[in-house]
Amino acid sequence: EVRLVESGGGLVQPGGSLRLSCAASGFQFRNYAMEWVRQAPGKGDEWVSRISTGGAYPTYQDSVKGRFTISRDDTKNTLSLQMNSLKTEDTGVYYCAVLQSGIRGQGTQVTVSS
């Protein structure tokens, strides 16, 4: 069974940091590009970042460039998203997903508020 489990969300003040993790199982993680997608309250999906197999080509949505860093550890089947200098507009549910597959986890809530 393919499974993606996100963790690390929470409530943080503007300017703060969070590190999201995604534990993958049930498939050959190292063979798939991965991505993070978020959904703000009342809005649709918004792509945040993706990383290729091997981790060589991370890409980011313009609004998070320079603040977020995506990474992967293929030895631990884990995808991560380091989020710094968080803004209120970063609030939402964050999902890790297998690129272009429709497979995603249950999400983790990130709330940026003072």
C-alpha positions in Angstrom: 0.0 0.0 0.0 1.4 3.4 -1.0 1.4 5.7 2.0 2.6 9.3 2.5 2.4 10.7 6.1 3.2 14.4 6.7 4.2 15.8 10.0 5.7 19.0 11.5 2.9 21.5 11.0 1.8 23.8 13.7 1.1 27.4 14.8 4.0 29.9 14.3 4.3 33.6 14.4 5.2 35.6 11.2 8.9 35.4 10.6 9.2 32.0 12.3 10.2 28.6 10.9 8.8 25.2 10.6 10.2 22.0 9.1 7.7 19.6 7.5 8.5 15.9 6.9 6.8 13.3 4.8 7.4 9.6 5.4 6.9 7.5 2.3 6.2 3.8 2.1 4.8 1.2 -0.2 6.7 2.2 -3.3 10.3 2.8 -4.5 10.6 6.3 -3.2 14.0 7.0 -4.8 12.6 6.4 -8.3 10.0 9.2 -8.1 10.0 12.9 -8.2 8.1 14.4 -5.3 6.4 17.7 -4.6 4.7 19.8 -1.9 1.3 21.3 -2.5 -0.7 23.5 -0.2 -4.3 24.5 0.2 -5.2 27.8 1.9 -8.6 28.1 3.6 -11.3 28.3 1.0 -9.0 28.0 -1.9 -7.8 25.3 -4.3 -4.4 23.5 -4.5 -1.3 25.6 -4.9 1.9 24.0 -6.0 4.8 24.9 -3.6 7.9 23.0 -4.6 9.2 19.9 -6.3 12.3 17.8 -6.3 13.6 15.4 -8.9 14.9 11.9 -8.3 18.3 12.2 -6.7 17.4 15.7 -5.4 19.4 17.5 -8.1 16.8 19.9 -9.4 14.6 21.5 -6.7 12.1 24.1 -8.0 9.9 26.6 -6.2 6.9 28.8 -6.6 8.1 32.4 -6.8 6.4 33.4 -3.5 8.5 30.9 -1.5 11.8 31.2 -3.3 14.6 32.0 -0.9 12.5 31.1 2.1 11.6 27.4 1.6 14.0 24.5 0.9 12.9 21.1 -0.3 15.1 18.1 0.3 14.9 14.3 0.2 16.6 11.5 2.0 16.3 8.3 -0.1 17.9 6.2 2.6 15.1 7.0 4.9 12.3 7.5 2.3 11.7 10.9 3.6 10.8 14.2 1.9 11.2 17.5 3.8 10.3 21.1 3.5 12.2 23.7 5.6 10.2 26.8 5.8 11.8 30.0 7.1 10.6 33.6 7.3 7.0 32.4 7.3 4.2 34.8 6.3 0.5 34.8 7.1 -0.2 33.9 3.5 1.7 30.7 3.9 -1.1 29.4 6.1 -2.8 26.2 4.8 -2.7 22.5 4.7 0.5 21.2 3.3 0.5 17.9 1.4 3.4 15.9 0.0 2.7 14.1 -3.2 4.2 11.9 -5.8 4.7 14.1 -8.8 1.9 13.9 -11.4 0.3 10.8 -9.8 -2.6 12.1 -7.8 -1.1 10.3 -4.8 -0.8 12.5 -1.7 -0.8 12.3 2.1 -3.4 13.4 4.5 -1.7 16.8 5.0 -0.4 18.8 7.9 -1.8 22.2 9.0 0.5 25.2 9.0 -0.9 28.4 10.6 1.1 31.6 10.6 -0.4 34.1 12.9 0.5 36.6 15.5 
